[in-house]
Every structure is written in structure tokens, then in C-alpha cells.
């Protein structure tokens, strides 16, 4: 009986991990990891703070080197190497200096990392 329970529990956990790692669109504001875990995270409304970050600041060498990610519903999701490149290109292409929203597609893991497959600016 215990073996069946452990096997069932293991199967459910494995399926949960597979589901969590599926392509999932995220819509939010691209920000560098240094700011996302520092000054943005310390604000009363981190989502609004992420929207208020300057594109020119995010594109600074030191900020790019910390890595990029997206703030969605008050949570920061970091990008893989491909995502960093795509995010940089999307920011450079955007005409907005602040408040640009982006839709990021890719596989999201349980530790909030994204293997990015695409990034596009959302026009509202």
C-alpha cells in the first residue's frame, strides 16, 4: 500500500514539473536583474516600479551583465542567454523609454527561469 502511495505521489510530482515547464506567455515589463532584485523589489508596488524603469538604464552594460527578465504580477522571471539577447533587441527596437510591455513566450521552470522562445512588444 505504501509503495503504491509513494509511486502515485512521485508520478504526480513528475507530471507537475512537466506542466510547469510548458510554454507559457508572460506579459509584463523587461527589467535587469540587478534592479529587479534591488531597488524595484524594495518598492511598495514592484510592478509599477518595473514599469517606471528607463530603457536606457536597463541597456547599460552593467545592467545587461546582471541579466534580464520580466516582471509579471509582482514576480521577477529571469531569462536564459537567448532571452537576454532577444530582450535587448526588443528594448532597442521599442520607441518607449518607460512603460513598454512585452509578451515573452518560453518554458517557465518552478524557480522562475524562462527558456525564451520569443519576445514581442505589446501595444495596448
Secondary structure, DSSP 4 states (H G I P E B T S, - for coil): -HHHHHHHHHHHHHHHHHHHTSB--EEEEEEEHHHHHTTTTTSSSHHHHHHTS-HHHHTSHHHHHH-EEEEETTEEEEE-HHHHHHHHHHHHH-S-SS--EEEEEEEEPTTSEEEEEEEEEEP-
